[in-house]
Amino acid sequence: MHHKLLCLMTVLMIVTLCLTACGGGGTPAPAVPPSSGPTPVSANAAQPTATPPAPEAMTPKELGDKIGAVYVRSLEAVTKLLERKPDAANVLPQVKDLKEQTLQQLIELGKQREALNASDRTSVDNAINLALGKIANEAWYKTYTELSGYYFDKDQDLQKVLASFNIIGQYANFDLLKQQEPKEAERLGIK
């Protein structure tokens, strides 16, 4: 078991480093924990408009910081969700929901990144990489890595989704997503 965990940790770190070297696309994106459901709407509330509000204007560094924060929050959230080692079948839907919420946030941020020139994209990626470089020594990240090893032996479906959080940042880097997960990019309408 210890050998498997060590191997898994090594693989996860190598994947992260490789994605970082590929232009920062290995930027895992933090997620916000799932909401408790839809917000009630009063009868007098304005109906939604056809166009969503424009995203706030951010500098490339601010955008990279935000993407990095989404990635880190998602890893923290999935770690918290699994830290007591719940039954895989019971928690898998929640983990999938968290991943979906996170990737939707990252796609929206990725659209902003896509609109930038190459130099500004590099600035975004540098900010993301800086955020990612800080997590390796965090106690919760060690727990995340241990959980990945734990579920590797218990449930491959959950372990696969859990491991995907490590590279979830690719959803904010469309070129990387299309290269590494072309079917997923197609499913999401990313061209």
KATA-V482237 format. One record per pair of residues at least 12 apart in sequence whose ideal C-beta (glycine too) atoms are under 6 Angstrom apart, sorted by the first residue. I is the first residue (numbers start at 1). J is the second residue. D is the distance in whole Angstrom. If there is no record, write none. Layout:
((I | J | D) (I | J | D))
This chain:
((5 | 149 | 4) (8 | 148 | 6) (8 | 149 | 5) (9 | 145 | 5) (12 | 166 | 5) (19 | 167 | 6) (20 | 129 | 5) (23 | 125 | 6) (24 | 125 | 3) (24 | 128 | 5) (24 | 129 | 5) (25 | 170 | 5) (25 | 173 | 4) (25 | 176 | 3) (26 | 167 | 6) (27 | 67 | 6) (27 | 71 | 6) (27 | 128 | 4) (27 | 169 | 3) (28 | 71 | 4) (28 | 166 | 6) (28 | 168 | 5) (28 | 169 | 4) (29 | 67 | 6) (29 | 70 | 4) (29 | 71 | 4) (29 | 74 | 6) (29 | 102 | 6) (29 | 106 | 4) (29 | 168 | 5) (29 | 169 | 5) (29 | 172 | 6) (30 | 69 | 5) (30 | 70 | 4) (30 | 71 | 4) (30 | 72 | 4) (30 | 73 | 3) (30 | 74 | 4) (31 | 73 | 6) (31 | 74 | 3) (31 | 77 | 5) (31 | 98 | 5) (31 | 101 | 6) (31 | 102 | 3) (33 | 77 | 5) (34 | 97 | 5) (34 | 98 | 6) (34 | 101 | 6) (55 | 112 | 6) (60 | 120 | 4) (60 | 123 | 4) (60 | 124 | 5) (61 | 123 | 6) (61 | 127 | 5) (63 | 112 | 6) (63 | 124 | 5) (64 | 124 | 4) (64 | 127 | 3) (64 | 128 | 5) (65 | 127 | 5) (67 | 109 | 5) (67 | 128 | 5) (67 | 172 | 5) (68 | 128 | 5) (68 | 131 | 3) (70 | 105 | 5) (70 | 106 | 6) (71 | 169 | 5) (74 | 102 | 4) (74 | 165 | 6) (74 | 168 | 6) (75 | 144 | 6) (75 | 165 | 6) (76 | 140 | 6) (77 | 98 | 6) (78 | 98 | 6) (78 | 165 | 5) (79 | 140 | 5) (79 | 143 | 5) (79 | 144 | 4) (82 | 147 | 5) (88 | 154 | 6) (88 | 155 | 3) (88 | 158 | 4) (92 | 158 | 5) (95 | 161 | 5) (96 | 161 | 6) (102 | 168 | 6) (103 | 171 | 4) (106 | 171 | 4) (106 | 172 | 4) (107 | 171 | 5) (109 | 172 | 5) (110 | 172 | 4) (110 | 174 | 6) (113 | 172 | 6) (114 | 174 | 6) (148 | 162 | 5) (148 | 163 | 6) (174 | 190 | 5))
